[in-house]
Amino acid sequence: MFEAFVLVCLIGDPEKCHTLKDIEGPYETEQACEIRAHEIAMELPEWMPNYMALRYKCNEKGKRT
């Protein structure tokens, strides 16, 4: 099982960043997790218009990196 995380930063100020954790998962496969991370990035302007997605990560549930 995988959990999706997306790093978002304020446009124009790369020091103001947040990590978003998906609330729909976890996902059976890493591929499904990656698809969800891309969906979050695409929906970001609607919810956080001054931020842009920079990176994503799919972690195995229960493991920390």
N, C-alpha and C positions, 0 to 999 in steps of 0.2 A: 504494500500500500504506500502511495506517495502523496505528499502534501505540497501544494504550490505556494511559492513566495515570489513577490515581484518588488524589485527596488524601484522606487519612483523619486524623482528629484524635482525641485522647483525650477521652472524654466528661468534661466538667467542667474541662478545661484546654486551651483552644484554642491554646496555645503549643506543645504537644507533638504535632506532626504528622509524617506520613510520606507519601511518594509511592510508591504501589505501581505497578509496571510489570507489565503482563500478560505471561505467558509462553506463552500459546496462539497469539498473533498472529504476524505481522501479518495484517491483514484487507484484502481487495480493495477494499471500499468504506468510506466514513466511516460510513454507516448501520450496517454490520455491526460496526464498531468501537464505536459508541455502544451497541449492544445488549449487547456484551460488557462494557462499562464498567458498565452497569446490573446485569448479572449479578454482577459482582464486588461491587458495593454490596449486593446482596441476600444474598450469601454471607458477607459480612464478619462478622456476629455469630457465625457458627460458628467462624471462624478467629481473630478479634480481637474478643472480646466487649466490651471496654471502649472500642472505637473506633467512630466513625461516619464514613461517607463524606460529604464536603462538596462536592467538585467532581470533574469528570472532564475529560479532554482527549484528543482523538484527533489525534496528530501524524502528518504524512506521514513515512514511514520515511526516515531520513537527514537530515531537516531539524530544526534546533533553533530553539526560540522562547523 
